[in-house]
Every structure is written in structure tokens, then in C-alpha cells.
Amino acid sequence: MTVKTFRIEGNFQMGEQVQPFVKECRAENEKQAVEWVNSELGSKHRTPRNKIWIEKIEEIKS
């Protein structure tokens, strides 16, 4: 499979505040990109997956 670049935009709850985010990652498909974002935010900010809201996923054409 070919690896693509995705831009994922959304919000996540950090304490009492809701923070916007924009992340770019390389993945084979959108499902893997979403999994990466959930893992990344959960690891860095201790945010559970149900507090991460993805608004937009787009493939970035090279």
C-alpha cells in the first residue's frame, strides 16, 4: 500500500478548556491517521479518546 499524508483538525478537552489542534501524519488510510492522532494526544496530554473530537480529515496531495 502507498503511504499518504493526512491533515487532521479538531478539538480536545484539556482540563476545563477545549483546545483546537491541527496535526499532520503519514498513514496508509484515514482510519490509521485517526488512530495516530488519538494515540498522540492521549500520550502527550493524557486526554481520553472520548474527549477528542475530529472535525476534518483531508489528504494532502504532494
N, C-alpha and C positions, 0 to 999 in steps of 0.2 A: 504494500500500500504506500501511497505517497503521503508525505508529511506536509501539512498545511499550517499557515499562521492564522490564528484567530484573535480578534479583539473582543473582550467580554466587558460589558458595562453593567453596573448595578449599584446596589446599596447593601450595607451590612450594619447590624447593630453592634456598637462597641460601648458597653456600659449603658448610659442613659441616652447617648447620642446615636443618630443614624448617619453613617459616613458613606459618601459616594466613592466608587472605585472604578478604575479602568485598568484592565490587565491585558497583556498580550502574551500568548503562549503558542508553542508549536505542538500540534497534536494531529492524529490521523483523522479525527472526526469531531463534531460538536460535543458529543457525549463525553469524550475524553477531555476536551477543553474545560467543560463544566466541572468534571471531577477534579481536575488540576486546580481550578480556582477555589473550589470548596476546601480542598486539602491545604492550599497555600494560606488562605485567610484563617482557617481553623488553627493552623500551626502557629502563625505569627501573632494572631490577635485573640486566640482562644475563643473563637466565635463558633457556636454550634451551627450545623448546616441549616437548621430551620430559621436562623436569623440572617441568612444570606439570600438576597433577592436579586436575581439576574434579570435585567431589563432588556438587554440586547446582545446578540452574538452575531458577529459578522466575520466572514473570511476575508483576509487581506490578500489581495492579488499582488504577486511580486512582479 
